[in-house]
Amino acid sequence: MAEDINELLKVRREKLAVLKEEGKNPYTVNTCDVTHHSEQIKACYDELEGETVTIAGRLMSKRVMGKASFCNVADRDGNIQSYVARDEVGEDSYKDFKKFDIGDLITITGKVFTTKMGEISIHAEKISMLSKSLQILPEKFHGLKDTDIRYRQRYIDLIVNPEVKDTFIKRSQIIREIRNYMDERDFIEVETPVLVPMAGGAAARPFTTYHNSLDQDLNLRISLELYLKRLIVGGLERVYEIGRVFRNEGLSVRHNPEFTLLECYQAFTDYYGMMDLVEGMFRAVAGKVLGTAKVVYHETEIDLEKPFERMTMLDAVTKYSGVDFHQIKDTEEARAAAKEHHIEFEKRHAKGDILNLFFEKYAEEKLVQPTFIMDHPVEISPLAKKKAEDEQYTERFELFITGREMANAFTELNDPIDQRERFMAQEEMFAAGDDEAQHLDEDFICALEYGMPPTGGIGIGIDRFIMLLTDSSAIRDVLLFPTLKKAGD
């Protein structure tokens, strides 16, 4: 089999050599005046019937029948058939066409018509090659199924699997509509550093690097939060950023070491304001991109149209585990409950940490329809403001859909004294072995000391939102080039 493929590859290179000898080197072609794309021709057939159009794309199939042939060309939007006759394109062009290989990039000019079988097609008047394909595409009827090849060689995946191209076109549309939604609400888009001296704003291990000229270690950012909140201190009031963040963690269907995050901060509001913002965003973006706010994900209808459910973490754990943390007084009792329910915990874990472990085990996967989980323990929320009525908990929520966290938001902690104490507690956790704990950021504390207004902030995992709207099972399916092990490892 390998010998057969090598022979076919050799033949393609020989064809290219002949083209060059004949002065027809396809790689010297620089432009092509495309007038229409395939789906546009089909959608506007009544207007275009009999009109001359020019398309360009990849040759995906060819049926040579003596003096006339049919071929199928795939372009950005879809594919379209062309009827190629020797008497129309000329003997030399037809001779060249018969030597074209599947995968070659070609251009066709001709009149729009419908075949006897009712298929909208182009009656070719001119046909030529734009670029020679020296590789062999996967067999079209079986497509490209090997996920490793699909992710490593996304260009092949996009060529042979049209639904993959549709996913990434939708990705672009989703991000555009998110920007529109934020811009319409008077937010300004900003850019903050990717290389930072201290990676903060989230519980994650950073990637580290070294800057030669500065002679110092730097980190890739794990969050956008602390710099954006500095801008709130500076008086910008409503800011957002859509950008890549980097976390040195494992790979899974939900996690990739680099991913796209939206974070926004709004002065003079709280986490209830952020609930309204994200609920409206999900509803509006789905409506604009899909034409409906009722999304089907893995055969389950997710209703983004109706109001999202709101539930405290305490109530969620009670509902799904039967353990009522309202009745658990301290860390000792929480640890006893964890042991009884076979939940592993670490020596450093306090009552709030264990409540979160119960939530992750019993509740998270049950939250299929949009649900805001509110009022997280202070131990796991070092940047959120405490609830005035119970300082064990914070004004924080996470949005869950299909059992996955989609967003994380706070009423932002703007008390610099409290924030310093929280950072110091994180430093103690780091010293005790928690390598995802945050560090004391003196400049951020300094910013808070100048005064930050009451503020609501939110982070939204763009990739997971795109997974929802494109019915994709894994985060790798919505990243053009996901992180992979080195080939052969």
Secondary structure as UniProt FT lines:
FT   HELIX           2..21
FT   TURN            22..23
FT   HELIX           26..28
FT   HELIX           38..43
FT   HELIX           45..48
FT   STRAND          52..65
FT   TURN            66..67
FT   STRAND          68..74
FT   STRAND          79..85
FT   HELIX           86..89
FT   HELIX           91..98
FT   TURN            102..103
FT   STRAND          105..114
FT   TURN            116..117
FT   STRAND          120..131
FT   TURN            140..142
FT   HELIX           147..152
FT   HELIX           154..160
FT   HELIX           162..184
FT   TURN            185..186
FT   STRAND          188..189
FT   STRAND          195..196
FT   STRAND          208..211
FT   TURN            212..215
FT   STRAND          216..220
FT   HELIX           225..233
FT   TURN            234..235
FT   STRAND          238..246
FT   STRAND          258..267
FT   HELIX           271..290
FT   STRAND          294..297
FT   TURN            298..299
FT   STRAND          300..303
FT   STRAND          309..312
FT   HELIX           313..321
FT   HELIX           325..327
FT   HELIX           331..340
FT   TURN            341..342
FT   TURN            347..348
FT   HELIX           351..358
FT   HELIX           359..363
FT   HELIX           364..366
FT   STRAND          371..374
FT   HELIX           378..380
FT   TURN            382..383
FT   STRAND          386..387
FT   TURN            388..389
FT   STRAND          390..394
FT   STRAND          396..401
FT   TURN            402..403
FT   STRAND          404..412
FT   HELIX           416..431
FT   TURN            432..433
FT   TURN            435..436
FT   HELIX           442..450
FT   STRAND          455..461
FT   HELIX           462..470
FT   HELIX           475..478
FT   TURN            487..488
//
